[in-house]
Amino acid sequence: MPLFSEHPSTLLEFEEWFKTEKACRDYLFRLRWPDGIRCPNCGHTKFWFKSRKLYQCVSCNYQASLTAGTLFQGTRKPLLLWFRAMWYVTNQKQVVSAMGLQRVLGLGSYRTAWAWLHKLRVTMVRPGRDRLTGTIEVDETCIGGEKPDKRGRGAEGKALVFIAAKLDGKRIGRIRLARIDNASAPSLESAIKDTIELGATVQSDDWNGYNNLSSIGYTHNVIRQIAHLGDNLLPKANLVASLLKRWLLGTHQGAVHHSRLEYYLDEFTFRFNR
């Protein structure tokens, strides 16, 4: 079995690595306990593997679960099926639908497929993930259907998404996305602090919501003098916005409910950065 830090790069490799339930458990064991399991109660390092898929300390009988605290906790489905779900979701270019996952895995319930997708999207965000450094373009874009309302930063009935795109030569480096309530200075500054390291160079348009960035610890460059959202957008942020909307349109025809938008933003960020 390969090192736990390695990952299969093809379907054939995946099927070779994870062709049994035991292979999946062994891989997860090395992920959780790379230096071997140690009893948190007495510090002993020898465990018995019990019939209920628990590891029991031979010294104090403390029992540890391989799946406790993971997205597999409480599942009655085999890890083999979960691993196949993860492979399928991460290898699709478009948004994966619950119906599609149900069909591919042969799950008996649409609700189960939806719950699995929700769990997988949540785990795509690493707790405490690094903030962007260097030079970053920032802007916002509206997500939602066509409405005969005011366009741009004040559009009614649409969700406003903050975009931060790191410049990597002529390419786009890593990105961060966040849904924000509005384009006011407090909302934008909060999003920037959450996604960009202090001291970085932030490039934006002349919108007054960005006016105080220099005073809170950033180098602020205004590279577009027009502050109307949708007109002549910053090139890197504009491309990210375009790809995001096209990606959402691919499976959901753009009909992503606002209450679940954050999950899709996290999934898109995960896919884009990898």
N, C-alpha and C positions, 0 to 999 in steps of 0.2 A: 504494500500500500504506500502511495506517495506521502511526502511530508504534509502535515495538516495545513501549512501555509500555501500549498499548491492547489490548483484548481484544474479540472478537466477543461480542455479547450475545444474539444469536438464531441459530438454525440457518441461516437464509438468509444472514446475515452471515458465518457460519463458512464456508459453501460458496462464497461469493463471494471471501473472502480467500484460502482455501487450496484452490483448485480444481486446482492443478498441483503437481508435485513441486518445481519451481523456486520457486514462491511459498512453499512450506514452508521450503526451504533459505534463501531470502532473509530470511525472518522470523527464523529461527534465527541467521543470520549477524549480524543487527542486535542480537539478544539477547546474543550472545557478544562481539561487537566493535562496540559502538555508535559508537566514534570511528574505526572502520576498523582493519583488521588491521595489526599491526606485528610484524616478525620478532623473536623473543626472542633470536636468535643475533647478528644484526648491526644490528638496529634499522631496517632498510629497510621501507618501507610499500607497495611494489609487489609483487604476487604474480600468478603465472599459475595459472589453474584447470586442473588436470590431469584426465586421463580417469578416474583412479581416485578421483575426488571429493576430491582433495587440493589444497591451495593451496601452491604452490612459490615461495619467495622468488626474485626475479629476480637478486638480488645474490649470495647464498651457497648457493642451492638448498635451503635448509631447507624441509621440508614440514610443513604444519600440517593437521590434520583438523578439520572442522567439528564432528564428533560426539564427538571424544575427550574423556573426562572427563564425559560426559553419560550419561543413561540410554539413549541411542541408540547408545552405543559398541558396535561389533562386530555391530550388527544387519544382517541381510540383507534386511529388510523395508523398503519405502519409507517415508519420513517422512510421506507423505500418510496412510498407514494408522495410524501412531503418533499423528498429530494427531487423527484420528477417534477413536482409542481414548481419548485424553485428554478429548476433548469428551464422549464418551458417559459416561465414568466420573464426571466432575465435574458432569454435569447430571442424575444420578439421585438421587432422594431416599432410596432404600433402598440397602443394601449391594449392590454389583455382584458377581455370581458369575462365575467363570471360564467356566462353561458359557454364560452369557448373553453375555459378551464374545466368545467364540468364535463364537456364532451370528450376532451382529450384524455382526462384521467378516469373517465367512467364513474364519476361520483353520482350517487343516487339523488342528491339534493342540490338544487340551485342555491339554497341558503348556505349550505356547507361551502360551496365554491366561493360564494361572495365573502364569507367570513375568512376563508383562507387568504383570499386576495387582500382583504383589509389588513390582516396580520402581516403579510409579506410587505405591503407598502409601508407600514409603520416601521418595520425593521430595516428598511432601506436608508433610514436616517440614523447615522451614528451619533449617539449622545455626545455632546461636547465637540462636535466636528469642527475642524479648523476653520477659522475665518480667512478670507482672501487677503493676500498681501500684494504689494507691487502697485501697478497702475490698473485701475478698475473703472470701466464705464458703468454708469447707473442711469436708469430711466424707468418708466412705468408703462404698462400696457393694460388695456381693458379686455376682460374676458366675458363673453356673453353674446346673446343673439342680437340681431339687428333691431334697433328700436328708433322710433322717430323722435329721439330726445337730443339734448345737447351732447355733442361729441367731446371726446377728450377727457381731461382730468375730472370734469364735473358730470360725466355721463350717468344718467339715472338707470337703475336696474341692472348694472353691470358690476363685476368684481374688478377691483384694481390690484394689479400684481406688480410688485417691485422687482426689478431685474438688476443684478450685479454681474458683470462679465469681465473677468480678468484678461488683460491684453498679454498675448504671448507672441511677440513679433507681429506677423500678419494674421496669425491665427487667434482663435478664442481659446483661452485656457479654461480653468474651472469656472463654474457659475454658481450663483445662489439665487433662489426665487423665494418670495414671501408675499402672501396676501396682506394688503394693508387697508385700513378703513377709509383713508382718504389721502390726498396728496399734500397735507399740511406739513409744516416743518416738524412737529413732534412725531408724526407717523413715519416720515422719511428718515429722520435722524435715528429713531429707534431701530428701524430696519437696517440702516447702515451700521450702527453699532453692533447689531447681532450678527452681521454677515461679513464685515470688513474690519481688519485690524487697525487700531489707531496708528497714525503715522503713514498710512498708505496714501497714494495719490488718487483722488476721486475726480473723474471727469463727468460733467453733466451739462445740461442746457442751462438757460438763464432763469429757470423757474425759481420763485422766491422761497420755496420750501427747502432749497439747498443753500441758501445764503449764509447760514451760520456754521457750515462745515469746518471752515478754517479755525473758528473759535473753539471747537470741541476736539481738535487734535488731528485733523486731516489736512493734507495739501489739496486744495480745491482748484481745479482748472475748469473754467467755462469754455467749452469748445464748440458750443452751438448757441447762438444768440437768440434763437427762436424758442419760446417756451410753450408752444401749442402742441399738445400730445397728438401724434399721428402725422405730423408734417415734418419731413426731412429729419427723421430720427437719427440718433447716434448709430453708426454702422454696426458695431458688434452687438449692442443691446437690441437693435432693430432686428438683426438676424435671429437672435435667440427668441424674441417675441414671435417672429414669423414661424420658426420651427415649432415652437410650443403650440401655437394655434393650429398648425397643420397636423401635428401629432394628436391633439385632442379631437380634431375633426375626423381623423382616420377611422376611429371605432365608434365614437359617441356622437358624431355629427355636431360636435361642439356643445352638446346638451349635458354638461357636467354641473350638477347641483352645487350651488355656492357653499353649502355646508360641508361638502366633501372635496372641495377644490384643493385644500392643502395637501391631501393625500396624493393627488395627481401631480401637483407641483413637486413633491418630494420624489415621486417615481421618475418624472422627467429629468430632474436634476441628477438622480442616480444614474440614469441611462446616459445622459449627455456627458457627464464627467468620466464615464468609463468607456 
